[in-house]
């Protein structure tokens, strides 16, 4: 069942397990799923519950009042209670009724309400929530979400399948949800230059893991959101496509091709999408089953005709191993090398990110800590790359101090 869950829904399940451990319980019940839905914070369910006055602190208090704390010894694997399993089954039914081929946080919430007899329902009632109004609120919230387009205009989205399996970086940039991009202006300018070409206008970012390839795509989205972009790229949407999520749950031959072709049709009709595919080499072989074709062969004609603009990202080894060997695919992409930043450049990147980490960990990060993170990670962590290893070091150290 979990292969059809969205990333946010999977996060809810993981948070539910954490809540069970926190309470010392050897099971995940409906109440832990509820706490996971609230704690996830960004999904439709969290927004609906917040709009109805529900917060994590009050919900935790109510849960502890009803079921108390456990013995403290928690097994490594925490099973679901029969009621929680029933909620998961009902969430699948709710998704089918709404015509969705995925299970999101909204479906989990609808499953909780429909089950109606577990601790979660009692917690919500104790917090003053009218359970009969939750479904209406979820449907309304789903409608509002679908009506938001990249330009902020209303009307049904033209790309429902792409929205389901992708993330709109331009919208996230406009909402201030992306981290600032520091020190990659040269690479961003090169990507903009390639995207503006008439032919071979698909950049592929080539660099080692952790050097900041994804940040370049985010930097482009921020430039578009700020309208700091050539006219040819105005009103473009930068959307990342999750190939793993696209493949997940495609048990039968032809399901994957159908999903991908739907996305291609939506991109053609929309005309303003720049697709970002991380680990672009995974396209080769993705979704291929007996008698089926892989993602790369589905995308090649669209790339050749200029119907699709794509930014790929991969490592040099994977590029040589997979992309270069496929001459037809390699011909469609223009390489952009992304090198590892130096220690001084990494320090500048850390300065740019400092405010976000201070807000998250609720502490002050001094200059010396940033400089030490860059220098010490460069000296002692040899199997990873800057700036990723320095950022991780700051994050870990902040968590230890908070």
HUURCOR-V730418 format. One record per backbone hydrogen bond with DSSP energy under -0.5 kcal/mol. NH is the residue of the N-H (numbers start at 1). CO is the residue of the C=O. Records with the same first field share a line. If there is no record, write none. Layout:
# HUURCOR-V730418
NH->CO + CO
This chain:
# HUURCOR-V730418
4->1
5->2
6->103
10->6
11->7
12->8
13->9
14->10
15->11
16->12
17->13
18->14
19->15
20->16
21->17
22->18
23->19
24->21
25->20
28->79
29->27
33->29
34->30
35->31
36->32
37->33
38->34
39->35
40->36
41->37 + 38
47->43
48->44
49->45
50->46
51->47
52->48
53->50
54->49
59->55
60->56
61->57
62->58
63->59
64->60
65->61
66->62
67->63
68->63 + 64
70->23
71->24
72->24
74->72
78->76
79->26 + 77
81->28
85->81
86->82
87->83
88->84
89->85
90->86
91->87
92->88
93->89
94->90
95->91
96->92
97->93
98->94
99->96
100->95
103->4
104->102
108->104
109->105
110->106
111->107
112->108
113->109
114->110
115->111
116->112
122->118
123->119
124->120
125->121
126->122
127->123
128->125
129->124
131->129
133->130
134->130 + 131
135->131
137->133
138->134
139->135
140->136
141->137
142->138
143->139
144->140
145->141
146->142
147->143
148->144 + 145
149->147 + 153
152->149
157->146
163->159
164->160
165->161
166->162
167->240
169->167 + 238
170->238
172->168
173->169
174->170
175->171
176->173
177->172
178->172
182->180
188->184
189->185
190->186
191->187
192->188
193->189
194->190
195->191
196->192
197->194
202->332
203->201
204->334
205->312
206->204 + 336
207->205 + 314
211->208
216->212 + 213
217->213
218->214
219->215
220->216
221->217
222->218
223->219
224->220
225->221
226->222
227->224
228->223
229->227
233->230
234->231
236->233
237->272
239->237 + 274
240->167
241->276
242->165 + 240
243->241
246->242
247->243
248->244
250->247
251->249
255->252
258->254
259->255
260->256
261->257
262->258
263->259
264->260
265->261
266->262
267->263
268->264
269->265
270->266
271->267
274->237
275->273 + 309
276->239
277->275 + 311
278->276
279->313
280->277 + 313
282->279
283->280
284->281
285->283
286->283
288->285
292->289
295->283 + 286
296->283
298->294
299->295
300->296
301->297
302->298
303->299
304->300
305->301
306->302 + 303
307->302
308->302
309->273
311->275
312->203 + 310
313->277
314->205
319->315
320->316
321->317
322->318
323->318
324->319
326->322 + 323
327->325
329->326
330->323 + 326
331->327
332->329
333->329 + 330
334->202
335->333
336->204
338->206
339->337
346->342
347->343
348->344
349->345
350->346
351->347
352->348
353->349
354->350
356->353
357->353
358->354
359->355
360->356
361->357
362->358
363->358
366->364
369->366
370->366
371->367
372->368
373->369
374->370
375->371
376->372
377->373
378->374
379->375
380->376
381->377
382->380
388->210
389->385
391->387
392->388
393->389
394->390
395->391
396->392
397->393
398->394
399->395
400->396
401->397
402->398
